[in-house]
């Protein structure tokens, strides 16, 4: 969770931002902070720079809710490329292994079905998890071997939307802390192949959907023309669809 400094305007509420590919979550927070001049900004769950989609922003006292609500489920649309693994698990990494074995659709469907429900998943080495006080990705980038323990995750929905020429588009609904790069890796291996995550779009988080999201350009337009209040949601909006106790935000 990234947070801005406390100088600036007192603004309280939520912005449902759509992060573009190629931008870090921290950079997106900095842009929102600059556009709104808000004293305090935090985001509702990190997206890797290559990923895109929903990155809700908490402004002001709404940031106090983040610790209470980040346990919720998430939704993604994943593009899984079969035929190669990369060291990062995504297209930003170096190819570490390749294969000509590309699964048939029926084989992939069966593998997806087998992943439904509770699973033990090993996070990717290129992750923000700490190993001895150091981020795992920092160790991996230095060429060190990173061994992370498996964690319990839950896949509520895994729907194959389309599959063509070794590229699968999969709709995912899962528990917090589930890594889509690990899902792509594990799917490849389960099918007797290799795979990595080619593209990732977050479609659901904190009770928000893609249809509610706005781009940074749309935020800039709202701030300069219609007014920030036209896109700013109240602080308790994220509690509407999430079964948690209401935290104190005064």
LOVEXLUM-301136 format. One record per residue: x negated, y, z of N, C-alpha, C, O in turn. Coordinates in steps of 0.02 Angstrom, whole numbers, plus 50000, padded with zeros to 5 digits. Layout:
! residues N
XYZXYZXYZXYZ/...
! end
This chain:
! residues 250
499584994150000500005000050000499565006150000499145006850045/499635010649953499235016649948499635022549972500245022949961/499305027250007499645032950033499255039250018498635039350019/499615044550004499295050849991499145054550056499345052250110/498775060150051498625064150110499245067950132499735068350096/499215070850193499805073650223499955080850203500485083350219/499485084350169499625091150149500115091150090500075086750047/500555096050088501045096450033501745097650060501835099350118/502235096650016502935097950034503225092050073503035086250063/503695093650116504065088450153504625085950109505145089250103/504525080150077505035077150033505135070050058504655066350067/505755068050069505915061450095506385057750048506905060450029/506205051750028506625047849984506215043049941505635041749955/506545040449889506235035449845506265037649772506755040649749/505735036049736505715036749664505595029849634505125026349654/506015027749588505945021149557505535021949493505795023149439/504875021449502504425022749447504295016449405504315010849430/504155017649341503935012349295503205013549279503025018149242/502765009349308502055010149296501875007549227502065001949209/501495011449187501285008949122500685004349128500315004549178/500585000149079499984995949077499375000349070499395005549037/498814998249101498205002049096498095007149152497585010549152/498555007649198498505012349254498525008549320498935004049328/498085010249366498105007049432498685009849472498935015249459/498895005949522499435008249566499225014449604499625018949615/498595014749625498345020549662498365026849618498525032249642/498195026049554498215031749508498935034049499499065040049497/499405029349493500105031049486500345035049546500725039949539/500135033049607500315036749667500045043849664500395048649681/499425044449640499115051049636499485055649587499565061549600/499725052749531500095056749482500765058949512500955064749504/501115054349546501755056149577501655061549630502045066249635/501125060849669500975065749721500845072649690501065077749716/500475072749634500325079149602500945082249572501045088249578/501375078149540501965080849507502475083449558502795088649547/502555079849613503065081749663502805086449716503195089849749/502135086549725501825090349780502045087749848502045091449897/502235081349850502455078349913501865077649961501305076249940/502005078550026501485077950076501245070750085500665069550101/501695066050073501525059050086501875054550035502475055150024/501485050150003501755045649952501445038749962500835038149973/501855033549960501605026649962501985022449911502535024349891/501695016949889502035012749840502275006149869501995003749918/502785003449838503104997349864502814991049834503184987249803/502164989849842501864983649818501424984649757501674986849705/500794983049762500294984249710500444980349646500634974449649/500344983649589500324980449524499614981049497499324986449501/499344975649469498684976049438498704981149381499224982249351/498124984149365498114989149311498404986649245498744990449210/498274980449226498514978049161499274976749162499584976249109/499564976349222500284974949228500694981349221500434986849226/501334980449211501784986049202502454984649237502584978949258/502864989849241503524988849269503644992549334503324997649347/504104989849374504344993349433503804994249486503494989449509/503695000549505503255002249560503595007749600503425013649593/504085005949643504445010949682503975015049726503495012349753/504115021449731503705025949771504115028449831504675030949822/503825027949890504135030649951503825037449965503205038149965/504245042349977504015049149991504195051050062504745049650086/503725054250096503845056750164504005051250213503655046250218/504555052150251504735047350304504935040650276504945035750313/505095040250212505255033750181504665028950183504755022850181/504045031650188503455027150191503465022850254503145017550255/503825025150306503865021050367504255014650356504195009950396/504645014350303505035008350289504635002850254504834997050254/504075004650224503724999850181503534993450218503624988050191/503294994050278503094988050315503684983550330503594977550340/504284986350332504884982450350505184978850289505514973650297/505074981550229505454979050172505034975450119505314972750071/504364975450127503954972350075503984964750076503674961550033/504354961850123504414954650126504924951950075504994945850069/505274956250040505794954149995505544950449933504954950749917/506004947049899505834943449838505674948349781505834954249784/505344945749730505154949649672505384946149608505494940149607/505464950149555505634947449490505134949649437504904955349438/504954945149393504454946649341504654943549274505024938549271/504404946449221504394943249155503664942249138503274946949133/503474935849130502774934049119502674931449048503094927749022/502124933449019501914930748954501294926448967500764929048985/501364919848959500834915148974500544912548908500894909748867/499894913548900499534911348839499174904848853498734904548896/499344899648816499024893148824498414892548777498404895548723/497924888648799497324887448759496684889748791496144887848769/496724893948843496114896448875496264898848946496804901348960/495764898148990495764901249055495254906849056494754906549021/495374912049095494894917349104494714917849178495084915449221/494144920949193493924921249263494384925449306494424924449367/494744930249276495204934449313495914931849311496344934149349/496054927149266496724924549258497164928849213497764927449206/496874933949183497254938449140496804940649081496234938449078/497054944749035496664946348975496074951048988495674952248943/496004953649049495434958049064494804954149080494264957049083/494874947549089494304943549109493934940249052494114941048993/493424936349070493014932649023493284925549017493444922449068/493334922948957493574916148946493064911248976492474911448961/493314906949020492884902149054492954895049027492514890949035/493524893648994493634886948965494184887448913494644891548918/494124883248861494624883248807494824876148791494454871448806/495404875348761495644868748740496094869548679496414874648669/496104864248640496564864148582497234861048601497694860748560/497294858648664497904855448686498424860748706498354863948758/498934861448665499464866248678500104862248692500294858048650/500434863348748501014859148766501604860148720501704865648692/501994854948712502634855448677503134858848723503044859248783/503674861448693504174865148732504464860848788504544863148844/504624854548773504924850148823504454849048881504664848748939/503814848348866503314847448918503264853548963503214852949024/503284859448933503264865648971503894866449014503854868649071/504474864748986505094865149024505064860649085505274862649139/504804854649077504754849949133504284852649186504424851949246/503734855749166503254858449214503564864249253503474864749313/503934868549219504264874049252504764871549304504804874149359/505134866449285505634863549332505284860849394505544861449449/504694857849385504334854949441504074860249490503944858749548/503984866349466503734871749508504274875149549504124879149593/504904873649536505444876749573505434874749646505264869149664/505614879549689505634878249761504984879949795504554883249766/504904877749858504284879249895503684875849863503714870049841/503124879549859502514876949830501924879549870501974884649904/501364876049866500734878649891500354881349831500234877849782/500164887749835499834890949779499164893849802499114897149853/498634892549763497974895349777497924902149741497984902349680/497824907549778497764914149746497164914349699496684910549708/497184918749649496614919449604496014922449640496094926249687/495414920549617494804923349648494794930949641494564934349687/495034933449585495064940649574495714943349606496184945149570/495734943449672496314946049708496064950749762495464951149775/496524954449792496344959349843496314956349913496214960049961/496394949749918496354946549984495644947150012495154947449974/495594947450077494954948150110494624941450123494954936650144/493974941150111493564935350128492984937950169492534941150142/492984936550233492454939150277492414946650277491864949450281/492984950050272493004957250273492874960650206492864966750202/492794956550153492664959350087493214957050040493454951450045/493434961449995493934959649946493684953949903493114953949881/494124949049890493924943149851493684945249781493204942449755/494024950149750493834952049683493134955049681492784954449630/492914958449735492244961249738491724955749738491204956349705/491864950349775491404944649776491384941249708490854939549683/491974940249678492014936849613491644940749559491314937849516/491704947349561491374951549511490614951449518490244952749471/490384949749579489664949049590489414942149571488824940749578/489864937949548489674931249527489664926249583489424920549574/489914928049641489934923449698490544918849692491064920649665/490454912849719491014908049719491504909949774491324910849832/492134910649754492664912649801493154906849808493444904649759/493234904449869493704899049883494244901749931494094903249989/494844902449906495394905049946495864899449966496004895049926/496104899450028496554894150050497234894850016497444900350000/497584889250005498254889649976498744893050023498644892950084/499264895949995499794899150035500464896550012500544894349955/500944896850056501624894450041502004899850003502054905450026/502264898049944502674902649905503304898949884503354892849891/503794902749859504424899649836504604902549768504634908549759/504724898049721504994900049656505744898549655505954892749656/506144903849654506864903049653507124901949582507624898549572/506784904749533507004904349464506394904449418505954908649425/506374899849370505864899649318506214897849253506374892049240/506344902949213506724901949151506294903449090506024908949083/506224898549046505844899448985506284903148934506754900248906/506134909448923506534913548878506364912248805506814912048762/505724911448790505524909548721504814906648723504434907848770/504664902748672504004899448669503834898448595504184894948558/503284901448575503084901148505502324902148499502044906648529/502014897648460501294898148447500874898548511500394902348514/501064894548560500664894248621500764900048670500394900648718/501264904248657501404909848701502104908948730502604908948694/502134908348797502774907348831502984913748866502574917148897/503624915348860503904920948897504364918048951504864914848936/504184919349014504514916049070504794921349118504454926049137/505424920449135505754924849184505674921549253505854915749263/505404925349301505234922649367505584926649422505604932749420/505864922949470506114926049532505794922149588505884916049594/505414925649631504994922049679504924925949744505154931649750/504604922749792504484925849857503904930649854503504930649807/503864934849906503294939449913502644935549916502614929949941/502114938549889501454935549893501304930349841500794926949845/501754929549792501644924749738501254927949683501414933549661/500734924649659500304927449606500504924549538500504918449529/500674928949492500864926649425500254924049387500324919749343/499664926649401499054923949369498934916749391498714912649351/499074915349454499004908449478499534903949447499404898249430/500144906649439500674902749406500464900849336500554895149315/500204905749298499984904249229499434898949229499464894249189/498944899749272498404894749277498674887849293498484882949261/499114887449343499374881049365499834877849314499844871749306/500214881949278500644879349225500224876149170500374870749146/499684879549152499244876749100498974869949120498994865249081/498734869549181498444863249204498964857749212498834851949198/499564859649234500104854749241500314851849174500564846249171/500214855749121500394853449054499814850049018499864848448959/499264848949053498674845949021498324850648974497994848548927/498404857048987498114862248945497744867248990497584865749047/497624873148964497354878749002497764884948984498024885448928/497824889549030498234895549016498014901349059497704900549111/498184907249036498094913349076498694917949064499074917049017/498764922849108499314927649103499124933149053498654936949066/499474933448998499304938348946499624945248960499324950348945/500224945248988500574951449002501034950349061501274944749071/501164955649100501604955049158502024961349165501774966949164/502674960149173503154965649184503544964149247503884959049251/503494968549297503894967649358504594970549345504664976349327/505104966349354505784968249336506234969449396506744972849390/506044966849455506454967649516505994968249576505514964349583/506144972949620505804973449684506164978349729506424983349704/506184977149793506504981449843507224982949826507484988149845/507564978349791508254979449773508354983649711508914985149692/507804985749678507834989749617507764985349555507454980049558/508034987649499507974984249435507674988949384507644994949394/507454986049328507144990049275507584995749251507335001149235/508234994549248508694999549221508695005949263508885011249238/508485005549325508475011349368507815015249365507765020749392/507315012349332506655015349332506585021349287506945022049237/506105025649304505935031449263505185031449251504805028949292/504985034249194504275034849179503975041049211504345045349236/503325041449210502995047449237503175053549196503245059049224/503255052749130503475058449088504175060749108504315066749110/504615056049122505295057849142505295061249210505695065749222/504855059049254504795062449319504555069649310504825074249340/504045070449267503795077249254504335081749226504385087649245/504745079049182505295082949153505815084749206506055090449208/505975079949248506465081249301506215086649348506595091149367/505585086349367505295091349413505315098349383505475103149417/505155098849317505095105449286505765108149260505825114249251/506255103749249506875106049218507485104749262507785109549287/507675098549271508295097049307508235097649383508725099149417/507625096549408507525096549480507395089549507507705084749484/506945088949555506755082449582507355078649612507365072549611/507835082249638508405079049671508815074749623509205070549645/508745075849558509125071949509508855064849503509215060449477/508245063549525507945056849520507745054049588507565048149593/507765058149640507565055949707508145052449741508695055149745/508025046349765508535042449800508455043149875507895044349899/509005042349914508955043149987508525037750018508415032349989/508285039250078507815034650111508095027750123507735022850118/508745027250139509025020750156509265016850095509565011550103/509145019350035509385015949975509085008949969509435004349947/508455007949988508145001449980508424996250028508294990250019/508804998350078509084993550126509754990850103510014986150134/510034993650049510694991550026510724984150008511214980750024/510194981549976510204974749950509704970149984509594964549962/509414972550040508904968550074509124967150145509224971850183/509204960750163509464958950230508944959750284508684954750309/508784965950304508314967150358508634972150406509114975550389/508374972350465508614977250513508374984150492507814984950468/508794989050501508614995850482508074998550530508184998850590/507495000550502506975003350545507135010550563507535013750530/506815012950617506895019950636506445024150592505855022850586/506725029350560506345033350514506345040650534506095044950496/506605042250593506625049250615505935051650636505865057450656/
! end
